[in-house]
Amino acid sequence: MKMRKLEFNMDIWEKGDTEGTFNIGTMESMRIRTALIGLKMEATNEHGLLFCRVSSLKVLREYWTNLPRTKKGAYETLVANGMYNQPTEV
């Protein structure tokens, strides 16, 4: 599978101090992390169970405009782009 580079919705994201970094507010960050957890659960379970009534994929599309249409495809794209990597604490 060819890795798709994520396109940020610049109406929400702010450019960071260094090249290639983007910042977002605390509440937006929490919303993204919750949607990432939900998408992972929905894309990887075999029974089609939903995480909640709100579509995780729809929430994540607000932040990245070029996600694939399917949950599995979107999950694979986000994994390939490192969105599920745990941040390292200093």
PyMOL Python script that loads the backbone (N, CA, C, O; Angstrom):
from pymol import cmd

cmd.read_pdbstr("""\
ATOM      1  N   MET A   1       0.844  -1.181   0.000  1.00  0.00           N
ATOM      2  CA  MET A   1       0.000   0.000   0.000  1.00  0.00           C
ATOM      3  C   MET A   1       0.889   1.243   0.000  1.00  0.00           C
ATOM      4  O   MET A   1       1.805   1.365   0.814  1.00  0.00           O
ATOM      5  N   LYS A   2       0.611   2.145  -0.906  1.00  0.00           N
ATOM      6  CA  LYS A   2       1.358   3.397  -0.991  1.00  0.00           C
ATOM      7  C   LYS A   2       0.929   4.307   0.161  1.00  0.00           C
ATOM      8  O   LYS A   2      -0.263   4.500   0.402  1.00  0.00           O
ATOM      9  N   MET A   3       1.918   4.864   0.869  1.00  0.00           N
ATOM     10  CA  MET A   3       1.598   5.723   1.997  1.00  0.00           C
ATOM     11  C   MET A   3       1.103   7.078   1.506  1.00  0.00           C
ATOM     12  O   MET A   3       1.758   7.747   0.707  1.00  0.00           O
ATOM     13  N   ARG A   4      -0.046   7.458   1.996  1.00  0.00           N
ATOM     14  CA  ARG A   4      -0.633   8.748   1.671  1.00  0.00           C
ATOM     15  C   ARG A   4      -0.184   9.753   2.721  1.00  0.00           C
ATOM     16  O   ARG A   4      -0.325   9.508   3.919  1.00  0.00           O
ATOM     17  N   LYS A   5       0.354  10.876   2.280  1.00  0.00           N
ATOM     18  CA  LYS A   5       0.771  11.929   3.214  1.00  0.00           C
ATOM     19  C   LYS A   5      -0.482  12.669   3.679  1.00  0.00           C
ATOM     20  O   LYS A   5      -1.347  13.013   2.873  1.00  0.00           O
ATOM     21  N   LEU A   6      -0.570  12.906   4.976  1.00  0.00           N
ATOM     22  CA  LEU A   6      -1.746  13.575   5.532  1.00  0.00           C
ATOM     23  C   LEU A   6      -1.748  15.061   5.192  1.00  0.00           C
ATOM     24  O   LEU A   6      -0.714  15.725   5.263  1.00  0.00           O
ATOM     25  N   GLU A   7      -2.910  15.571   4.827  1.00  0.00           N
ATOM     26  CA  GLU A   7      -3.087  17.005   4.575  1.00  0.00           C
ATOM     27  C   GLU A   7      -3.834  17.600   5.758  1.00  0.00           C
ATOM     28  O   GLU A   7      -4.949  17.184   6.074  1.00  0.00           O
ATOM     29  N   PHE A   8      -3.218  18.566   6.402  1.00  0.00           N
ATOM     30  CA  PHE A   8      -3.802  19.193   7.579  1.00  0.00           C
ATOM     31  C   PHE A   8      -4.830  20.237   7.176  1.00  0.00           C
ATOM     32  O   PHE A   8      -4.629  20.965   6.204  1.00  0.00           O
ATOM     33  N   ASN A   9      -5.936  20.316   7.920  1.00  0.00           N
ATOM     34  CA  ASN A   9      -6.936  21.355   7.736  1.00  0.00           C
ATOM     35  C   ASN A   9      -6.405  22.608   8.441  1.00  0.00           C
ATOM     36  O   ASN A   9      -6.461  22.703   9.667  1.00  0.00           O
ATOM     37  N   MET A  10      -5.903  23.545   7.681  1.00  0.00           N
ATOM     38  CA  MET A  10      -5.226  24.703   8.262  1.00  0.00           C
ATOM     39  C   MET A  10      -6.187  25.717   8.892  1.00  0.00           C
ATOM     40  O   MET A  10      -5.740  26.713   9.463  1.00  0.00           O
ATOM     41  N   ASP A  11      -7.509  25.476   8.795  1.00  0.00           N
ATOM     42  CA  ASP A  11      -8.457  26.304   9.534  1.00  0.00           C
ATOM     43  C   ASP A  11      -8.400  25.978  11.026  1.00  0.00           C
ATOM     44  O   ASP A  11      -8.790  26.795  11.861  1.00  0.00           O
ATOM     45  N   ILE A  12      -7.912  24.777  11.358  1.00  0.00           N
ATOM     46  CA  ILE A  12      -7.854  24.320  12.747  1.00  0.00           C
ATOM     47  C   ILE A  12      -6.423  24.298  13.269  1.00  0.00           C
ATOM     48  O   ILE A  12      -6.162  24.753  14.383  1.00  0.00           O
ATOM     49  N   TRP A  13      -5.494  23.772  12.473  1.00  0.00           N
ATOM     50  CA  TRP A  13      -4.096  23.626  12.894  1.00  0.00           C
ATOM     51  C   TRP A  13      -3.344  24.945  12.752  1.00  0.00           C
ATOM     52  O   TRP A  13      -3.663  25.752  11.879  1.00  0.00           O
ATOM     53  N   GLU A  14      -2.347  25.165  13.608  1.00  0.00           N
ATOM     54  CA  GLU A  14      -1.466  26.326  13.515  1.00  0.00           C
ATOM     55  C   GLU A  14      -0.063  25.828  13.231  1.00  0.00           C
ATOM     56  O   GLU A  14       0.346  24.792  13.754  1.00  0.00           O
ATOM     57  N   LYS A  15       0.682  26.558  12.403  1.00  0.00           N
ATOM     58  CA  LYS A  15       2.057  26.160  12.118  1.00  0.00           C
ATOM     59  C   LYS A  15       2.899  26.301  13.378  1.00  0.00           C
ATOM     60  O   LYS A  15       2.754  27.260  14.136  1.00  0.00           O
ATOM     61  N   GLY A  16       3.779  25.332  13.588  1.00  0.00           N
ATOM     62  CA  GLY A  16       4.644  25.329  14.763  1.00  0.00           C
ATOM     63  C   GLY A  16       5.881  26.189  14.561  1.00  0.00           C
ATOM     64  O   GLY A  16       6.042  26.848  13.533  1.00  0.00           O
ATOM     65  N   ASP A  17       6.741  26.167  15.551  1.00  0.00           N
ATOM     66  CA  ASP A  17       7.964  26.967  15.522  1.00  0.00           C
ATOM     67  C   ASP A  17       8.993  26.435  14.531  1.00  0.00           C
ATOM     68  O   ASP A  17       9.747  27.212  13.944  1.00  0.00           O
ATOM     69  N   THR A  18       9.030  25.124  14.341  1.00  0.00           N
ATOM     70  CA  THR A  18      10.005  24.532  13.430  1.00  0.00           C
ATOM     71  C   THR A  18       9.297  24.028  12.170  1.00  0.00           C
ATOM     72  O   THR A  18       8.085  23.815  12.162  1.00  0.00           O
ATOM     73  N   GLU A  19      10.067  23.849  11.135  1.00  0.00           N
ATOM     74  CA  GLU A  19       9.541  23.415   9.843  1.00  0.00           C
ATOM     75  C   GLU A  19       8.864  22.052   9.963  1.00  0.00           C
ATOM     76  O   GLU A  19       9.431  21.120  10.533  1.00  0.00           O
ATOM     77  N   GLY A  20       7.662  21.943   9.429  1.00  0.00           N
ATOM     78  CA  GLY A  20       6.954  20.668   9.406  1.00  0.00           C
ATOM     79  C   GLY A  20       6.218  20.311  10.679  1.00  0.00           C
ATOM     80  O   GLY A  20       5.724  19.190  10.804  1.00  0.00           O
ATOM     81  N   THR A  21       6.129  21.243  11.640  1.00  0.00           N
ATOM     82  CA  THR A  21       5.383  20.967  12.864  1.00  0.00           C
ATOM     83  C   THR A  21       4.112  21.805  12.893  1.00  0.00           C
ATOM     84  O   THR A  21       4.059  22.912  12.357  1.00  0.00           O
ATOM     85  N   PHE A  22       3.087  21.243  13.537  1.00  0.00           N
ATOM     86  CA  PHE A  22       1.801  21.910  13.648  1.00  0.00           C
ATOM     87  C   PHE A  22       1.325  21.816  15.086  1.00  0.00           C
ATOM     88  O   PHE A  22       1.608  20.834  15.772  1.00  0.00           O
ATOM     89  N   ASN A  23       0.603  22.830  15.549  1.00  0.00           N
ATOM     90  CA  ASN A  23       0.087  22.875  16.911  1.00  0.00           C
ATOM     91  C   ASN A  23      -1.431  22.909  16.885  1.00  0.00           C
ATOM     92  O   ASN A  23      -2.050  23.339  15.912  1.00  0.00           O
ATOM     93  N   ILE A  24      -2.013  22.443  17.985  1.00  0.00           N
ATOM     94  CA  ILE A  24      -3.463  22.443  18.124  1.00  0.00           C
ATOM     95  C   ILE A  24      -3.783  22.617  19.599  1.00  0.00           C
ATOM     96  O   ILE A  24      -2.959  22.282  20.450  1.00  0.00           O
ATOM     97  N   GLY A  25      -4.958  23.133  19.917  1.00  0.00           N
ATOM     98  CA  GLY A  25      -5.347  23.376  21.296  1.00  0.00           C
ATOM     99  C   GLY A  25      -5.519  22.088  22.097  1.00  0.00           C
ATOM    100  O   GLY A  25      -5.618  21.000  21.528  1.00  0.00           O
ATOM    101  N   THR A  26      -5.555  22.222  23.424  1.00  0.00           N
ATOM    102  CA  THR A  26      -5.652  21.080  24.319  1.00  0.00           C
ATOM    103  C   THR A  26      -6.945  20.292  24.116  1.00  0.00           C
ATOM    104  O   THR A  26      -6.915  19.063  24.048  1.00  0.00           O
ATOM    105  N   MET A  27      -8.067  20.979  24.020  1.00  0.00           N
ATOM    106  CA  MET A  27      -9.347  20.288  23.839  1.00  0.00           C
ATOM    107  C   MET A  27      -9.408  19.591  22.477  1.00  0.00           C
ATOM    108  O   MET A  27      -9.947  18.491  22.356  1.00  0.00           O
ATOM    109  N   GLU A  28      -8.854  20.240  21.466  1.00  0.00           N
ATOM    110  CA  GLU A  28      -8.814  19.622  20.137  1.00  0.00           C
ATOM    111  C   GLU A  28      -7.928  18.377  20.170  1.00  0.00           C
ATOM    112  O   GLU A  28      -8.241  17.367  19.541  1.00  0.00           O
ATOM    113  N   SER A  29      -6.835  18.458  20.899  1.00  0.00           N
ATOM    114  CA  SER A  29      -5.925  17.327  21.023  1.00  0.00           C
ATOM    115  C   SER A  29      -6.620  16.142  21.701  1.00  0.00           C
ATOM    116  O   SER A  29      -6.455  14.997  21.280  1.00  0.00           O
ATOM    117  N   MET A  30      -7.385  16.417  22.736  1.00  0.00           N
ATOM    118  CA  MET A  30      -8.116  15.361  23.433  1.00  0.00           C
ATOM    119  C   MET A  30      -9.166  14.739  22.508  1.00  0.00           C
ATOM    120  O   MET A  30      -9.369  13.525  22.520  1.00  0.00           O
ATOM    121  N   ARG A  31      -9.818  15.559  21.725  1.00  0.00           N
ATOM    122  CA  ARG A  31     -10.827  15.072  20.774  1.00  0.00           C
ATOM    123  C   ARG A  31     -10.185  14.158  19.726  1.00  0.00           C
ATOM    124  O   ARG A  31     -10.749  13.124  19.371  1.00  0.00           O
ATOM    125  N   ILE A  32      -9.013  14.542  19.237  1.00  0.00           N
ATOM    126  CA  ILE A  32      -8.301  13.730  18.253  1.00  0.00           C
ATOM    127  C   ILE A  32      -7.880  12.401  18.867  1.00  0.00           C
ATOM    128  O   ILE A  32      -8.067  11.350  18.254  1.00  0.00           O
ATOM    129  N   ARG A  33      -7.316  12.436  20.068  1.00  0.00           N
ATOM    130  CA  ARG A  33      -6.848  11.196  20.708  1.00  0.00           C
ATOM    131  C   ARG A  33      -8.011  10.238  20.950  1.00  0.00           C
ATOM    132  O   ARG A  33      -7.866   9.031  20.753  1.00  0.00           O
ATOM    133  N   THR A  34      -9.152  10.755  21.371  1.00  0.00           N
ATOM    134  CA  THR A  34     -10.330   9.917  21.588  1.00  0.00           C
ATOM    135  C   THR A  34     -10.807   9.312  20.266  1.00  0.00           C
ATOM    136  O   THR A  34     -11.141   8.129  20.206  1.00  0.00           O
ATOM    137  N   ALA A  35     -10.836  10.123  19.215  1.00  0.00           N
ATOM    138  CA  ALA A  35     -11.259   9.620  17.905  1.00  0.00           C
ATOM    139  C   ALA A  35     -10.271   8.583  17.366  1.00  0.00           C
ATOM    140  O   ALA A  35     -10.688   7.624  16.716  1.00  0.00           O
ATOM    141  N   LEU A  36      -8.966   8.755  17.623  1.00  0.00           N
ATOM    142  CA  LEU A  36      -7.975   7.771  17.197  1.00  0.00           C
ATOM    143  C   LEU A  36      -8.199   6.431  17.906  1.00  0.00           C
ATOM    144  O   LEU A  36      -8.089   5.374  17.285  1.00  0.00           O
ATOM    145  N   ILE A  37      -8.511   6.477  19.192  1.00  0.00           N
ATOM    146  CA  ILE A  37      -8.799   5.251  19.943  1.00  0.00           C
ATOM    147  C   ILE A  37     -10.042   4.575  19.359  1.00  0.00           C
ATOM    148  O   ILE A  37     -10.056   3.364  19.136  1.00  0.00           O
ATOM    149  N   GLY A  38     -11.082   5.373  19.114  1.00  0.00           N
ATOM    150  CA  GLY A  38     -12.314   4.827  18.555  1.00  0.00           C
ATOM    151  C   GLY A  38     -12.111   4.222  17.183  1.00  0.00           C
ATOM    152  O   GLY A  38     -12.629   3.142  16.899  1.00  0.00           O
ATOM    153  N   LEU A  39     -11.361   4.903  16.327  1.00  0.00           N
ATOM    154  CA  LEU A  39     -11.125   4.386  14.977  1.00  0.00           C
ATOM    155  C   LEU A  39     -10.340   3.082  15.037  1.00  0.00           C
ATOM    156  O   LEU A  39     -10.627   2.151  14.286  1.00  0.00           O
ATOM    157  N   LYS A  40      -9.360   3.010  15.919  1.00  0.00           N
ATOM    158  CA  LYS A  40      -8.581   1.772  16.042  1.00  0.00           C
ATOM    159  C   LYS A  40      -9.483   0.613  16.450  1.00  0.00           C
ATOM    160  O   LYS A  40      -9.385  -0.480  15.892  1.00  0.00           O
ATOM    161  N   MET A  41     -10.354   0.849  17.414  1.00  0.00           N
ATOM    162  CA  MET A  41     -11.268  -0.204  17.861  1.00  0.00           C
ATOM    163  C   MET A  41     -12.224  -0.613  16.744  1.00  0.00           C
ATOM    164  O   MET A  41     -12.467  -1.803  16.547  1.00  0.00           O
ATOM    165  N   GLU A  42     -12.763   0.351  16.016  1.00  0.00           N
ATOM    166  CA  GLU A  42     -13.738   0.064  14.968  1.00  0.00           C
ATOM    167  C   GLU A  42     -13.091  -0.600  13.755  1.00  0.00           C
ATOM    168  O   GLU A  42     -13.709  -1.454  13.119  1.00  0.00           O
ATOM    169  N   ALA A  43     -11.854  -0.221  13.426  1.00  0.00           N
ATOM    170  CA  ALA A  43     -11.196  -0.750  12.234  1.00  0.00           C
ATOM    171  C   ALA A  43     -10.603  -2.136  12.461  1.00  0.00           C
ATOM    172  O   ALA A  43     -10.449  -2.905  11.512  1.00  0.00           O
ATOM    173  N   THR A  44     -10.270  -2.462  13.707  1.00  0.00           N
ATOM    174  CA  THR A  44      -9.577  -3.724  13.946  1.00  0.00           C
ATOM    175  C   THR A  44     -10.464  -4.823  14.523  1.00  0.00           C
ATOM    176  O   THR A  44     -10.045  -5.980  14.552  1.00  0.00           O
ATOM    177  N   ASN A  45     -11.668  -4.505  14.983  1.00  0.00           N
ATOM    178  CA  ASN A  45     -12.506  -5.589  15.510  1.00  0.00           C
ATOM    179  C   ASN A  45     -13.256  -6.262  14.368  1.00  0.00           C
ATOM    180  O   ASN A  45     -13.522  -5.645  13.337  1.00  0.00           O
ATOM    181  N   GLU A  46     -13.589  -7.510  14.558  1.00  0.00           N
ATOM    182  CA  GLU A  46     -14.204  -8.316  13.500  1.00  0.00           C
ATOM    183  C   GLU A  46     -15.716  -8.261  13.515  1.00  0.00           C
ATOM    184  O   GLU A  46     -16.353  -8.777  12.596  1.00  0.00           O
ATOM    185  N   HIS A  47     -16.315  -7.650  14.531  1.00  0.00           N
ATOM    186  CA  HIS A  47     -17.757  -7.709  14.689  1.00  0.00           C
ATOM    187  C   HIS A  47     -18.481  -6.415  14.328  1.00  0.00           C
ATOM    188  O   HIS A  47     -19.705  -6.343  14.438  1.00  0.00           O
ATOM    189  N   GLY A  48     -17.744  -5.401  13.902  1.00  0.00           N
ATOM    190  CA  GLY A  48     -18.363  -4.150  13.501  1.00  0.00           C
ATOM    191  C   GLY A  48     -18.917  -3.322  14.634  1.00  0.00           C
ATOM    192  O   GLY A  48     -19.817  -2.508  14.426  1.00  0.00           O
ATOM    193  N   LEU A  49     -18.393  -3.516  15.835  1.00  0.00           N
ATOM    194  CA  LEU A  49     -18.871  -2.740  16.976  1.00  0.00           C
ATOM    195  C   LEU A  49     -18.414  -1.296  16.863  1.00  0.00           C
ATOM    196  O   LEU A  49     -17.288  -1.023  16.447  1.00  0.00           O
ATOM    197  N   LEU A  50     -19.286  -0.377  17.233  1.00  0.00           N
ATOM    198  CA  LEU A  50     -18.951   1.034  17.199  1.00  0.00           C
ATOM    199  C   LEU A  50     -18.453   1.488  18.558  1.00  0.00           C
ATOM    200  O   LEU A  50     -18.917   1.004  19.591  1.00  0.00           O
ATOM    201  N   PHE A  51     -17.507   2.417  18.558  1.00  0.00           N
ATOM    202  CA  PHE A  51     -16.954   2.977  19.785  1.00  0.00           C
ATOM    203  C   PHE A  51     -17.969   3.888  20.464  1.00  0.00           C
ATOM    204  O   PHE A  51     -18.124   3.851  21.684  1.00  0.00           O
ATOM    205  N   CYS A  52     -18.651   4.697  19.681  1.00  0.00           N
ATOM    206  CA  CYS A  52     -19.700   5.584  20.186  1.00  0.00           C
ATOM    207  C   CYS A  52     -20.622   5.958  19.030  1.00  0.00           C
ATOM    208  O   CYS A  52     -20.416   5.506  17.903  1.00  0.00           O
ATOM    209  N   ARG A  53     -21.623   6.769  19.297  1.00  0.00           N
ATOM    210  CA  ARG A  53     -22.569   7.136  18.244  1.00  0.00           C
ATOM    211  C   ARG A  53     -21.966   8.081  17.215  1.00  0.00           C
ATOM    212  O   ARG A  53     -22.406   8.108  16.065  1.00  0.00           O
ATOM    213  N   VAL A  54     -20.980   8.843  17.610  1.00  0.00           N
ATOM    214  CA  VAL A  54     -20.334   9.785  16.699  1.00  0.00           C
ATOM    215  C   VAL A  54     -19.297   9.032  15.870  1.00  0.00           C
ATOM    216  O   VAL A  54     -18.551   8.217  16.414  1.00  0.00           O
ATOM    217  N   SER A  55     -19.238   9.288  14.578  1.00  0.00           N
ATOM    218  CA  SER A  55     -18.282   8.619  13.711  1.00  0.00           C
ATOM    219  C   SER A  55     -16.863   9.114  13.989  1.00  0.00           C
ATOM    220  O   SER A  55     -16.566  10.299  13.835  1.00  0.00           O
ATOM    221  N   SER A  56     -16.003   8.199  14.396  1.00  0.00           N
ATOM    222  CA  SER A  56     -14.603   8.552  14.651  1.00  0.00           C
ATOM    223  C   SER A  56     -13.948   9.059  13.376  1.00  0.00           C
ATOM    224  O   SER A  56     -13.168  10.011  13.404  1.00  0.00           O
ATOM    225  N   LEU A  57     -14.268   8.418  12.262  1.00  0.00           N
ATOM    226  CA  LEU A  57     -13.679   8.812  10.990  1.00  0.00           C
ATOM    227  C   LEU A  57     -14.106  10.230  10.596  1.00  0.00           C
ATOM    228  O   LEU A  57     -13.300  11.002  10.078  1.00  0.00           O
ATOM    229  N   LYS A  58     -15.355  10.565  10.840  1.00  0.00           N
ATOM    230  CA  LYS A  58     -15.846  11.911  10.512  1.00  0.00           C
ATOM    231  C   LYS A  58     -15.123  12.975  11.354  1.00  0.00           C
ATOM    232  O   LYS A  58     -14.779  14.043  10.848  1.00  0.00           O
ATOM    233  N   VAL A  59     -14.899  12.680  12.621  1.00  0.00           N
ATOM    234  CA  VAL A  59     -14.174  13.612  13.492  1.00  0.00           C
ATOM    235  C   VAL A  59     -12.753  13.803  12.978  1.00  0.00           C
ATOM    236  O   VAL A  59     -12.272  14.933  12.889  1.00  0.00           O
ATOM    237  N   LEU A  60     -12.077  12.702  12.639  1.00  0.00           N
ATOM    238  CA  LEU A  60     -10.694  12.800  12.180  1.00  0.00           C
ATOM    239  C   LEU A  60     -10.592  13.500  10.828  1.00  0.00           C
ATOM    240  O   LEU A  60      -9.584  14.147  10.544  1.00  0.00           O
ATOM    241  N   ARG A  61     -11.611  13.379  10.003  1.00  0.00           N
ATOM    242  CA  ARG A  61     -11.598  14.083   8.705  1.00  0.00           C
ATOM    243  C   ARG A  61     -11.673  15.596   8.868  1.00  0.00           C
ATOM    244  O   ARG A  61     -11.297  16.337   7.960  1.00  0.00           O
ATOM    245  N   GLU A  62     -12.151  16.054  10.006  1.00  0.00           N
ATOM    246  CA  GLU A  62     -12.148  17.495  10.265  1.00  0.00           C
ATOM    247  C   GLU A  62     -10.715  18.024  10.391  1.00  0.00           C
ATOM    248  O   GLU A  62     -10.450  19.189  10.098  1.00  0.00           O
ATOM    249  N   TYR A  63      -9.802  17.164  10.827  1.00  0.00           N
ATOM    250  CA  TYR A  63      -8.418  17.566  11.068  1.00  0.00           C
ATOM    251  C   TYR A  63      -7.488  17.221   9.914  1.00  0.00           C
ATOM    252  O   TYR A  63      -6.545  17.962   9.637  1.00  0.00           O
ATOM    253  N   TRP A  64      -7.744  16.104   9.236  1.00  0.00           N
ATOM    254  CA  TRP A  64      -6.948  15.689   8.072  1.00  0.00           C
ATOM    255  C   TRP A  64      -7.906  15.480   6.914  1.00  0.00           C
ATOM    256  O   TRP A  64      -8.738  14.573   6.946  1.00  0.00           O
ATOM    257  N   THR A  65      -7.792  16.310   5.898  1.00  0.00           N
ATOM    258  CA  THR A  65      -8.804  16.372   4.843  1.00  0.00           C
ATOM    259  C   THR A  65      -8.734  15.245   3.832  1.00  0.00           C
ATOM    260  O   THR A  65      -9.709  15.023   3.115  1.00  0.00           O
ATOM    261  N   ASN A  66      -7.636  14.531   3.740  1.00  0.00           N
ATOM    262  CA  ASN A  66      -7.507  13.536   2.679  1.00  0.00           C
ATOM    263  C   ASN A  66      -7.500  12.090   3.184  1.00  0.00           C
ATOM    264  O   ASN A  66      -6.884  11.227   2.559  1.00  0.00           O
ATOM    265  N   LEU A  67      -8.170  11.815   4.296  1.00  0.00           N
ATOM    266  CA  LEU A  67      -8.239  10.444   4.789  1.00  0.00           C
ATOM    267  C   LEU A  67      -9.090   9.599   3.847  1.00  0.00           C
ATOM    268  O   LEU A  67     -10.051  10.103   3.266  1.00  0.00           O
ATOM    269  N   PRO A  68      -8.750   8.320   3.686  1.00  0.00           N
ATOM    270  CA  PRO A  68      -9.568   7.426   2.858  1.00  0.00           C
ATOM    271  C   PRO A  68     -11.000   7.307   3.386  1.00  0.00           C
ATOM    272  O   PRO A  68     -11.275   7.643   4.538  1.00  0.00           O
ATOM    273  N   ARG A  69     -11.891   6.833   2.548  1.00  0.00           N
ATOM    274  CA  ARG A  69     -13.314   6.734   2.902  1.00  0.00           C
ATOM    275  C   ARG A  69     -13.609   5.662   3.938  1.00  0.00           C
ATOM    276  O   ARG A  69     -14.517   5.829   4.752  1.00  0.00           O
ATOM    277  N   THR A  70     -12.862   4.568   3.925  1.00  0.00           N
ATOM    278  CA  THR A  70     -13.163   3.461   4.821  1.00  0.00           C
ATOM    279  C   THR A  70     -12.403   3.594   6.131  1.00  0.00           C
ATOM    280  O   THR A  70     -11.329   4.194   6.184  1.00  0.00           O
ATOM    281  N   LYS A  71     -12.972   3.028   7.185  1.00  0.00           N
ATOM    282  CA  LYS A  71     -12.314   3.080   8.495  1.00  0.00           C
ATOM    283  C   LYS A  71     -10.992   2.336   8.469  1.00  0.00           C
ATOM    284  O   LYS A  71      -9.999   2.807   9.024  1.00  0.00           O
ATOM    285  N   LYS A  72     -10.976   1.176   7.828  1.00  0.00           N
ATOM    286  CA  LYS A  72      -9.746   0.389   7.767  1.00  0.00           C
ATOM    287  C   LYS A  72      -8.661   1.132   6.983  1.00  0.00           C
ATOM    288  O   LYS A  72      -7.501   1.158   7.396  1.00  0.00           O
ATOM    289  N   GLY A  73      -9.036   1.731   5.859  1.00  0.00           N
ATOM    290  CA  GLY A  73      -8.076   2.489   5.064  1.00  0.00           C
ATOM    291  C   GLY A  73      -7.556   3.709   5.799  1.00  0.00           C
ATOM    292  O   GLY A  73      -6.365   4.018   5.737  1.00  0.00           O
ATOM    293  N   ALA A  74      -8.443   4.403   6.495  1.00  0.00           N
ATOM    294  CA  ALA A  74      -8.042   5.575   7.271  1.00  0.00           C
ATOM    295  C   ALA A  74      -7.116   5.168   8.411  1.00  0.00           C
ATOM    296  O   ALA A  74      -6.120   5.839   8.680  1.00  0.00           O
ATOM    297  N   TYR A  75      -7.449   4.065   9.078  1.00  0.00           N
ATOM    298  CA  TYR A  75      -6.606   3.565  10.178  1.00  0.00           C
ATOM    299  C   TYR A  75      -5.208   3.231   9.657  1.00  0.00           C
ATOM    300  O   TYR A  75      -4.214   3.621  10.269  1.00  0.00           O
ATOM    301  N   GLU A  76      -5.120   2.518   8.542  1.00  0.00           N
ATOM    302  CA  GLU A  76      -3.817   2.144   7.976  1.00  0.00           C
ATOM    303  C   GLU A  76      -3.014   3.381   7.581  1.00  0.00           C
ATOM    304  O   GLU A  76      -1.798   3.412   7.773  1.00  0.00           O
ATOM    305  N   THR A  77      -3.678   4.399   7.033  1.00  0.00           N
ATOM    306  CA  THR A  77      -2.992   5.637   6.659  1.00  0.00           C
ATOM    307  C   THR A  77      -2.451   6.353   7.892  1.00  0.00           C
ATOM    308  O   THR A  77      -1.315   6.827   7.886  1.00  0.00           O
ATOM    309  N   LEU A  78      -3.253   6.432   8.943  1.00  0.00           N
ATOM    310  CA  LEU A  78      -2.820   7.101  10.167  1.00  0.00           C
ATOM    311  C   LEU A  78      -1.673   6.343  10.841  1.00  0.00           C
ATOM    312  O   LEU A  78      -0.761   6.966  11.385  1.00  0.00           O
ATOM    313  N   VAL A  79      -1.708   5.009  10.811  1.00  0.00           N
ATOM    314  CA  VAL A  79      -0.614   4.214  11.365  1.00  0.00           C
ATOM    315  C   VAL A  79       0.656   4.458  10.562  1.00  0.00           C
ATOM    316  O   VAL A  79       1.730   4.646  11.133  1.00  0.00           O
ATOM    317  N   ALA A  80       0.534   4.455   9.238  1.00  0.00           N
ATOM    318  CA  ALA A  80       1.698   4.660   8.367  1.00  0.00           C
ATOM    319  C   ALA A  80       2.320   6.041   8.571  1.00  0.00           C
ATOM    320  O   ALA A  80       3.526   6.210   8.389  1.00  0.00           O
ATOM    321  N   ASN A  81       1.510   7.024   8.947  1.00  0.00           N
ATOM    322  CA  ASN A  81       2.007   8.374   9.169  1.00  0.00           C
ATOM    323  C   ASN A  81       2.412   8.623  10.619  1.00  0.00           C
ATOM    324  O   ASN A  81       2.723   9.755  10.987  1.00  0.00           O
ATOM    325  N   GLY A  82       2.412   7.578  11.444  1.00  0.00           N
ATOM    326  CA  GLY A  82       2.909   7.689  12.816  1.00  0.00           C
ATOM    327  C   GLY A  82       1.963   8.322  13.806  1.00  0.00           C
ATOM    328  O   GLY A  82       2.402   8.764  14.868  1.00  0.00           O
ATOM    329  N   MET A  83       0.676   8.385  13.499  1.00  0.00           N
ATOM    330  CA  MET A  83      -0.255   9.023  14.424  1.00  0.00           C
ATOM    331  C   MET A  83      -0.556   8.165  15.656  1.00  0.00           C
ATOM    332  O   MET A  83      -1.078   8.668  16.650  1.00  0.00           O
ATOM    333  N   TYR A  84      -0.230   6.880  15.592  1.00  0.00           N
ATOM    334  CA  TYR A  84      -0.458   5.997  16.737  1.00  0.00           C
ATOM    335  C   TYR A  84       0.810   5.749  17.541  1.00  0.00           C
ATOM    336  O   TYR A  84       0.794   4.955  18.482  1.00  0.00           O
ATOM    337  N   ASN A  85       1.906   6.410  17.192  1.00  0.00           N
ATOM    338  CA  ASN A  85       3.143   6.297  17.968  1.00  0.00           C
ATOM    339  C   ASN A  85       2.974   7.044  19.276  1.00  0.00           C
ATOM    340  O   ASN A  85       2.431   8.148  19.299  1.00  0.00           O
ATOM    341  N   GLN A  86       3.439   6.445  20.370  1.00  0.00           N
ATOM    342  CA  GLN A  86       3.353   7.098  21.658  1.00  0.00           C
ATOM    343  C   GLN A  86       4.418   8.170  21.769  1.00  0.00           C
ATOM    344  O   GLN A  86       5.573   7.918  21.423  1.00  0.00           O
ATOM    345  N   PRO A  87       4.067   9.364  22.242  1.00  0.00           N
ATOM    346  CA  PRO A  87       5.093  10.401  22.416  1.00  0.00           C
ATOM    347  C   PRO A  87       6.063  10.007  23.526  1.00  0.00           C
ATOM    348  O   PRO A  87       5.680   9.390  24.520  1.00  0.00           O
ATOM    349  N   THR A  88       7.306  10.372  23.336  1.00  0.00           N
ATOM    350  CA  THR A  88       8.318  10.068  24.363  1.00  0.00           C
ATOM    351  C   THR A  88       8.389  11.232  25.333  1.00  0.00           C
ATOM    352  O   THR A  88       8.380  12.396  24.930  1.00  0.00           O
ATOM    353  N   GLU A  89       8.460  10.909  26.601  1.00  0.00           N
ATOM    354  CA  GLU A  89       8.554  11.948  27.628  1.00  0.00           C
ATOM    355  C   GLU A  89      10.014  12.200  27.947  1.00  0.00           C
ATOM    356  O   GLU A  89      10.827  11.276  27.983  1.00  0.00           O
ATOM    357  N   VAL A  90      10.333  13.456  28.178  1.00  0.00           N
ATOM    358  CA  VAL A  90      11.714  13.838  28.474  1.00  0.00           C
ATOM    359  C   VAL A  90      11.900  13.953  29.958  1.00  0.00           C
ATOM    360  O   VAL A  90      12.997  14.266  30.421  1.00  0.00           O
TER     361      VAL A  90
END
""", "prot")
cmd.dss("prot")
cmd.show_as("cartoon", "prot")
cmd.util.cbc("prot")
cmd.orient("prot")
